[in-house]
Amino acid sequence: MKRIEGRTAAEIAGSIRLLVDTGSLRAGDGLPPVRELAKSLGVNRNTVVAAYRQLAIAGVAITNRGAGTSIAPPPTFVEEGFAPDTVLRDVSHGNPDRNLLPDPSAVHLRSRPPVLYGEPTIDPGLGTWAMSQFAADQPREFGLTVTSGAVDAIEKLLSQALSQGDAVALEDPCFLTSINAVRRAGYRPVPVPVDNEGMTADGLHSALEAGARAVVCTPRAHNPTGVSLTPSRAAELQAALADHPHVLIIEDDHFSLLSQVRYHSIISRAHQRWALVRSVSKFLGPDLRVALVASDPGTAERFATQISGGTKWVSHLLQRIVHALLTDEEVQERIHATAVHYHQKNTHFVELLRDREITATSGDGLNVWVNAGTDSYAVAGQLMRRGWIVRTGDSFALGTESGAERLRLTVHELDTGAAEVLADALAKATAAAHTTGAGL
């Protein structure tokens, strides 16, 4: 194997990365002890420590106390969506019901001149609609931004405020795309427990004390639990943030127009750096790829540099379609009916499970959060034998046990008969898992 080279931390880290890229070092291979490598390179021990730290932040290496530093395996990211290539009934996907989404081709768009480079990035009609919506919930000065979905918004917001290795407070359990966005960018996720009122104030306080420079919070329809912030919990979280006015708060209000509960914010009037993100994916469809972001003027100004009129704006055609849909009376009625549908379907399934002595919550949102009372992998395995694919709760955990006995089910597309069949299957799978395990 080619030798590790370099005199500075950056050079040493770069040399190791080259060895990984060329296959000379593979996942699991150990790196030389710090003292040994420092001696062979003729550098200070702290230089090697800094190089290894750079590699750990970048996800190239793993440092374990007492076990040295080794090359990390390639990162794996669990994604939302349908399970590929399966004949089983999939209730793991977390999608909205495609049959309840409006048809974008049904709306009429007035003819307008084509948009060219350098023109404003926000369609006037959508901008006016969004400003009035945000002003009702955040009555203060703010700037408006349009992004290609909520994930794009969160990634851009974090990138203009953080550097690799910075800590981000995330709910635990946490929405899959938020976990992936933070880990892909090389930030350090700090878990904040979630209870039946939302993100806990003690957990947030601990995350801030641990150096979190940003907080991502779901005010309503938390995924996977369905929990929404109560007014008292929102006030407690505002108090926890009072001594940290320059920490970036991102509220991901993904369910907004479909939500069955009022919006309560953790952003106080005095807080300096904040953003409220609302995508249209759940009620107009993920493929429209549009999210609206209200943020403090400073954040909005920095944000604007990432979405210039020259290269990276969201298509005005998409924006016009979104505006036409949102202001169409039939679509508004459809969104309201869809919200009621999701709530009724989820509530009914929770009742079916309660009749079978299984604890579950639906709260708000697209999913049901089930307490299996035993290892979720064993239950999932038993359900596969009975024809069902579910999402195990560990997918949403941030290195904790928050999802070890939990399952997330997307059941809103099931008719009454199918819901009964799934509830029976879950009861049998849970009983079998208690005694025989996954059995696959």
C-alpha positions, 0 to 999 in steps of 0.5 A: 500500500502507498504510504500516507504522506503530508506535513499539514493536517489537510495534506495528511487527510487528503493523502488518506482520502486518495488512498480510499479513492484508489482502493488502497484503503477499504472500509474497516481498515485501521489507520496508524495510531496517532503517535506512530503516524506523527513520528513517521511523518515527522510532524506534531501529534496534534497535526495527525489528530486534526487530520483524523478529525477532518476525516471523521467530520467528512464521514471518511473515518470513524474514531472509537475510544480505545479502538483507534481510527478506521475507514468508515463504510460507505454511508447508507441513507434510508429514503421515503417512498414505495418499496421496490420490486415487491408483491407484498402490500406496502404500508411503509411508504409515507406517501399521500394518496395519489387519487386525492391529489388535484390534477395540475392540467385542469387549471387554466393559466393565463398567457404571459411573456416567457421569463428570462435570465435576471428577472425576479425569482418569485412569481407575483401571484404566488408571492402575494398569496404566500405573503398573506399566508405567512403574515397571519402566522408570523406577524413580523418583518420577513423575506419570502423565498421559493425553493424546489421543495422543503428538503432543498429549502432546509439544505440551503438554509443550513448551508448558509449558516453552518460549516461541516461538523457544526451541530444541528438539533433534530427531533428524535425520532426524526423525519428521514429526509431531515436526518439525511440532509444533515448527515449528507452535508457533514453536520453533527445531528444532536437528538432532542426527544419527542413526547406527546407535546412535541420536541422536549424543552429539556432536550432542546436545552441540552442540545443548545448547551452541546453547541447546536447552531441550528434547530429543525423542528416540526410544529405540526404532524411530526413524522413519524409520530403525528405529534403537534406542538401544544401552546405550552410546549411551544412557549417552553421551547421559546424560553429555552431558545431565549439565550440563543437568539442567533441559533437558526430555527427552521420550522418544517410545517410540511402538513400546513393546509392539511393539518387538523390543529393550529400552528404554534411556533417556537420562534419568539418575536425577539429571535434573530434567525429563523425560517418557516418552510411550507411545501405543497407536496402533501396536498398538491403532490411531491412532483411539483417540487415547490416550497415557500419559505418565510425567514428573517430579513438577514437570512432571506438576503443570504438565501437570495444569493443561493437562488439567483435570477441567473441560474437557480430559480424555481420555474415560474411555470411551476409557481404559476401552476401552484398558485392557480391550484391554491386559489381554485375553489374546487381544489381548496374544497378537495384539500379540506376533504383530503385532510378529513379523509386522512384524519378519519382513516388514521383514527379508525385504524388506531381504534382497530388496533386498540380493540386488539390491545395494541397501542398506537397514535395517529395525531396529525399527518399521513401515518400511524405510529404503533407501539409493538411492545417488542422488537420492531424487526421481529414484528416486521418480519412476521408481517412480511410472512403475512403479506405486508411491508412496514417501516420499522421505527429505528429508521427514524432514530438518531442513534438512540432506542426511540424506535426500537419497538415502534412501527410506522404505517401508512394506512390511509389508502386501505379500505375498511376490509383491508384495514381489518386484515392488516390489524389482524395481521399485526396482532398475530405478528406481534404475538408471534414476535414475542415468542419466535422472533422474525422467523424469516 
